[in-house]
Structure formats: C-alpha cells, structure tokens
Amino acid sequence: MIFNRCCHVVWLVLFVFLAGCGTPMRLEPEARLARGDKVGLVVNASPSPMQVHKGSLAWHNFTRTYSDYDWRLKEGIFETVSKELSNRGLKVIDLAASGVSVFNLNGLLTRDANGAWQPSDSKKALVAKLKGDLGLKAVVSVTELPTALNLPNYPVYDASGIYSNKVWPLDTSFIATAPLWWNVWMLQPMEELTPSNANSRVAAGYYNFPRTGMTPGGWDNGVKVKDDQNVSAAEFHEFRTVILQSQRDKAARLGDSIGPSKGH
C-alpha cells in the first residue's frame, strides 16, 4: 500500500513538473470586444472516446476506440465554451449551422508585405461571409489534432479519452487526455491570436504545449475504473467531466482576454 501511494506521488510530481513548463502567457489583442459583439464558434471532436493502455509488458499494450459510446464531447465543449463567453457579454454564433467547419478556417488570415493581417487569397469570400453575413467580430475554433503525450513511448492521440498505465503489482493509473487545440481570429480589426506554425499553436491568454498542455488534471483524476481492459460508459463520462473543466478554464481565460472590460 505504501509503495503504491509513493508511486502515484512520483507520477503526480512528474506531471506537475511537466505542466510547469507550460506557464500561461497572456496575449492581449489590440482592441477588446464590446458587450453584445458576435463571436463565431466551431468545435470538432470524436464522438467516441479512445483509450491508450501501457501494460506491464509490451504485449499488454493496446489502443482502443470505444465506438459504442457516444459521449457527446463535441456538444459538451461547445456548450461549455459558449456559456463562458456568453457570461462575459458576448453573443456566440454556431458556425456549423452556417456550414463552416474547423477545416474551412485553416489559414484564414495571413500577413501582407507590411506585416498587417489580411484574409488569405483563398479565404476572402469566407472572411466576407463571417464579417458581413454573420456580423462576427471574432472566430474561435477548438479541434482534436494528432498529439504526442509526454508519457512512456510518447503515445499519439487522434481523439480525446484516457491514458492508462499498469505497473505490476500496482493498481492501474489513469489520466484524462484531450488533444484539443484552440485557434482565435479577431476580424475587426483583423488579427490572428494563434501563430500559423502548427507545432506551436497558441490561444489568447495561454500557451497550448504539444506534450504537456493536453492533459487536464493529474493522475487518476479521482475517477475509479473497475476494469482497465474495458472502461464503462459511466466511467468515461467522469473523465469527460474532467476534460470539460479544462475547456471551461481555457474559455474563461479567453473571455477575460478578448471580452468586454468590466463596466462596459
């Protein structure tokens, strides 16, 4: 029992150390949004959770997508982010309802010869639609992208879910994983708050670190799993809650960064 607890403490210290490398860096746009301004939001996430398991021996390792579980993470993220931005006086517009996906937004803005932001040549019509037809002042996208987690063997995640680790004779440890990348574009005036370099995506108010920023919470997250070979839908729902809390925190920081100033 003592050895088991010590091992979990070591893992937790390791996680805290890695997370410390991703100290948030605040980014301030040139102009804050006013109360009632419209912000477009689109989310892309797998409908089913994924488990990456590292066993005591190499042949015990496996990766599994629980295709029978529709945990509605995409909908949960949209609702969570919308609520945080709305609480700061912004009006959130569902871009998916207008046929705009996270993939349509890739390369939305670019810099001209003088360094000023402008629509990319292939995105001029889309920017005109976002600004004119939809009346947006900013656009936010949250999407799952292949991401390597800074854990043994650097497992790559294509979808959110959990990482489980079995070290005999200890109990299996679990961590919620969410390879969710945020991108933010201000449209009036134009400014991309996230660099175009896909390997160092940044959202307003904090950095997304590829190897450390995707793990919300610490080891186990307080979730108890009965069978590490077959995680139940109810157990995944608890991990989903952990992931949504991490997205709520990011949305709050974003809202504080680009939202209306207090008293406005």
C-alpha positions, 0 to 999 in steps of 0.5 A: 500500500505504501509503495503504491501511494509513493508511486502515484506521488512520483507520477503526480510530481512528474506531471506537475513538473511537466505542466510547469513548463507550460506557464500561461502567457497572456496575449492581449489583442489590440482592441477588446470586444464590446458587450453584445459583439458576435463571436463565431464558434466551431468545435470538432471532436470524436464522438467516441472516446479512445483509450491508450493502455501501457501494460506491464509488458509490451504485449499488454499494450493496446489502443482502443476506440470505444465506438459504442459510446457516444459521449457527446464531447463535441456538444459538451465543449461547445456548450461549455465554451459558449456559456463562458463567453456568453457570461462575459457579454458576448453573443456566440454564433454556431458556425456549423449551422452556417456550414463552416467547419474547423477545416474551412478556417485553416489559414484564414488570415495571413500577413501582407508585405507590411506585416498587417493581417489580411484574409488569405487569397483563398479565404476572402469570400469566407472572411466576407461571409463571417464579417458581413453575413454573420456580423462576427467580430471574432472566430474561435475554433477548438479541434482534436489534432494528432498529439504526442503525450509526454508519457512512456513511448510518447503515445499519439492521440487522434481523439480525446479519452484516457491514458492508462498505465499498469505497473505490476503489482500496482493498481492501474493509473489513469489520466484524462487526455484531450488533444484539443487545440484552440485557434482565435481570429479577431476580424475587426480589426483583423488579427490572428491570436494563434501563430500559423506554425502548427507545432506551436499553436497558441490561444489568447491568454495561454500557451497550448504545449504539444506534450504537456498542455493536453492533459487536464488534471493529474493522475487518476483524476479521482475517477475509479475504473473497475476494469482497465481492459474495458472502461464503462460508459459511466466511467468515461463520462467522469473523465469527460467531466474532467476534460470539460473543466479544462475547456471551461478554464481555457474559455474563461481565460479567453473571455477575460482576454478578448471580452468586454472590460468590466463596466462596459 
